[in-house]
């Protein structure tokens, strides 16, 4: 299978994730910027020679906080995020609930300090 450049999450999903923590115009800008590069697909079974010959050269990676943020967008996003993290559905649900609590606390603190 050849290595393909495909996105794991859509631009709209990234924008939705960032809209949880940013104003709409910033969320749109940041969502598009974060999702500007495609993810490598099909590399899982590629040989060393195929990887060297691939034109795909990227430093794309996801960290836990970004994946946790994306998991808040939808169940579909959550499943893809948890798959990338290598965790079970139950572990993911726990992470998502905890992350949602942390986000809500941060938004409340931000909003109360702005008043």
N, C-alpha and C positions, 0 to 999 in steps of 0.2 A: 504494500500500500504506500503510495507516495505521501510525502509530508505536505500538508495543506495548511494554508493560513486561514483560520476561521475564528470568529469571536465566540467565546463561551457565554458571555452576557451581551445583550443588545445595548445600543446607545441609550435607548429609552429606559432600560433597567438601571443603568448607571446613573442617569439623570434622576430617576425616582429615588434611588438610594441616597444620592447627595442632597435631594430636596428634603430629606428627613432632618438634615443638620445645617443646611445652608439656605439663604434666600433664593427664590426661583432663578434669577438671572445668574447668580454664582453657581447654582446647582447645574444649570444647563451647560455653562462653560466648563466647569470641572468634570462633569460626567463625560462630556465629549473628549476632553483632554485625557482622562484616565483610560478611556476605551479606544484611543486612537490606534493602538497597535493590535494586530490580530494575535491569537494564541496559536501555538503550533499544535496541529492535530495529526495523527497518523504516525507519530514518531515512536510510539510505544513498542513497535516491533521492527523498527528500522535497523539496518545493519550500520556498523561504524562507517563504512564507505558511503552509504546513503546519507547519513547525517553530514559527513564532510562535504558531499556534493550538493547538499541542499542550499538554496539561496536564502533560506530563513535564518536570519541572524537577529536575535532580539534578547533583551534582558527582562522580558515580561515576567512578572511574578505577582503573586497575591499574598498578602499577609492576613493573619487572623482577623484583625479589626476590619479590614476592607470586606472580607468574606462575611463576617458577622453583620456588617451594614447591609450588604447585598441580600442576606438571608431575611431581612425585614421586608423586602419588597414584595415577595410572593412565595408561595410554597415551592413553585418550580425553581425560583432563584435559590431558595434555601437548599433544595436537594442538590443542585449543582455545586453550591458552595461547600456543602458538607462532603460531597464526593471528592472535591479538591483537597479538603482538609483531611480526608481519610477517616472520618468519624461516622458512627452509626446514627440512625434517625433519632434515637432517644438522646444520645449525647448532643446532637444538633439542636433538638428542641430545648434542652436545658441551656445550652449556650445562647440560643436566640432569646429565651426569656430573660436571662441575666443581662444580655447586651441591651435589650429593650428597656430594662429597668435603669441601666446606667445612662442610656441616651435620654430617657425621660427625666431623670434626675438632673442631667446637665442642661437640658432645655429649660426646665423649671428654674434652675439657678441663674441661667443667662437672662431669662425673661424677668425674674424678680430684681436683678441688678440693673436692668434697663429701665425699670419703672421709677 
